[in-house]
Amino acid sequence: MESSTQTESPVLLIDDDEELGTLLSRFLEKEGFEIHIELDGSSGLERAQSGAFCAVILDVMMPGMNGFDLLRELRRTSNVPVVMLTARGQDVDRIVGLEMGADDYLAKPFNPRELAARLRAIQRRMRQVSVASIAPDTKRVLIVGDVELNPRARVVKRAGDEVVLTSVEFALLEILMRAAGHIVSREDLSTQGLGRRLSQSDRSIDVHVSNLRKKLGVSPDGGDRIKTVRGCGYQYTGA
Amino acid sequence: MRAIVRSLFFKIFVSFWIAMTLISAGFALIYVTTSTESRWERWQSLHFDAFRLRVREALLELDASDERSVPRLLEALSRREPLVHVFAVTENEPPRSDIPLGAQNLGGKALGSLEAREDRGDSVSYFAVVLEPPFPKVAIVEELSRPSPVLGYIGPDTLPFRLLVILVVSGLVCYGLARQLTRRLLAIRRASRQLAEGDLAVRIAPQLGELDDEATALARDLDQMAERIDALLGAQQRLLRDVSHELRSPLARLTIALELARQEAKGDAAEYHDRIAREAELLGQLIGEILTLTRLEGEAKAQRHADALDLSQLVREVAEDADFEARPSQRRVEVISGDRITLQGYAEILRRAVENVVRNAVRFAPVESSVEVRLERALVAGRPMARLDVRDRGPGVPEGYLKEIFQPFFRVSESRDRRSGGTGVGLAITERAVRLHGGSVMARNADGGGLIVSIALPIAPSEGAPV
């Protein structure tokens, strides 16, 4: 288990279960994360919007403003990575969460080690970005058709207009555009994009890709930008 | 045909019809048995009485001194009764060729006695009235023809015709009556069938319309029953759901506390920690499945999330995942045939349904055997269906339990199923999920040993086109 000692920028946990929050923060602190807890949705939203956190862990089931409402509000102003804690047995929840722009999800009750791993994956993605800004030649601007992806500035433009993406969507698009014209398997997308192995019956990749498609729209010639290759993976069309 | 004969509708219809026909035919017979002779007689006398009156009436308007009064009278009489022949017969007149002989004879007879009447056989009869002074002495003779005997059997007021009318009319009335009675019963039956199939939202009484009778009362009682079952089931599911929800929070805390304990222990008691983790995982899985099941039960139809989905790909993916998981224990999952089938459905739910069946099969498959998955198009009761057969080579299920295995928490044998590690809810989820999609699932023991679980899902005709 990689146990990083350096303290990253803090993680915000929004969950109405106070005891769970206390236990979880104790565990995550031992894993090297700094955790802040908010017990209700509205104050949680306020702090999440502050920009002081590198990631948000968000419980779906909360009295008052629930996780979905909060996420919808948050996504208006912020692209901070969000891990949703969904209820097991409520498969719809996680799909809805991902569609609304969550980066990842875990079904409650979850193994906290798994949560730590997901948080690390998120941090790795963020760090890659900062590393990229130091080493410019490995991360030059990618241009395929009318879409332009700048890994350093973390900006995606379509025909000159900026397209706002979450960090997962950005990572997936980068992988797909780098391999434009080639098929990328769902497994590869998961390990490289989400930072974890694709577990069975996991549809996260598909939901993220479908979000990407929606945000990018159809290509100028009217076709799909990202093609589904049945049983294999995805392919960014045009080279 | 047998079903029609045995139906309540048919019995009511036929018995009413027979009863009505017998009663009406009885009346008709009584009427007819008063002989035709006496009817002819009555007809004659009625007719002649009327004729006499009419002649007197007509005479009141005539001037006796006018010599054209008799022709006018004849004209007036034949105008009023165009179907009757009227003749004038005077004294000492040679026989005329334009007047029937019978009429002339009777006229002559009448002149002597003021009035006469004669029956000429069966067909014609004459009646004569002699005008009184101051009118000239003239006999006015009326000829009345008897209706043809043939007409007596086909005319509108005859026995066979009447019987036919009775048969048709009473038939129509009885059909309507029986229809009306059984239509309501049929409506009740249709609705109670829906109830039996688990659609507890159906209410019968409003469908029966305004009429307030025993059928409506029955419908109302059934409605009440459905409402009560609905409420009870709802309460049961709510309880199950709430309990599961409430279990989840402590379980989530327990899982985290366990990991903290692991951190503290630094490898001590790892065996027990693992054990606790395993049990907690099982609990979590069980809670999840109960919640899935209660949610599926609560959903009336899957249409809310229905999308066009590629069932063949879904099945292939599930099979590949299951194969990957089964390999370490020397079992395989193989897709034997996979027709390309797309249908309208809710992908997440259907995936769970298929997954549970395949997993279940893997669980009971002996080491070094394969679970066979077959997806084919099939016609079930004339409807195009996608049929998915999952076959294992395991011990199968005793014949008597083939239906019960789709009940939540049903276990064929306590020890065997615990060992196999299922939660006992998987197949119930499958059954419910498939039913939500309008399909059905059944299990049977295969000829060569092992269990075949067969899922049939309807394919909408528009999506059934082969690719």
Interface residues (C-beta under 8 A of the other chain):
Chain A: D17 E19 L20 L23 L24 R26 F27 K30 A87 R88 G89 Q90 D91 V92 I95 A107 K108 P109 F110 N111 P112 R113 Q200 S201 R203 R230 G231
Chain B: S244 H245 R248 S249 L251 A252 R253 L254 T255 I256 A257 E259 L260 Q263 A277 A280 G284 Q285 I287 G288 E289 I290 L291 T292 R295 H305 D310 Q313 R316 E317 V318 D321 A322 F324 E325 E348 I349 R351 R352 E355
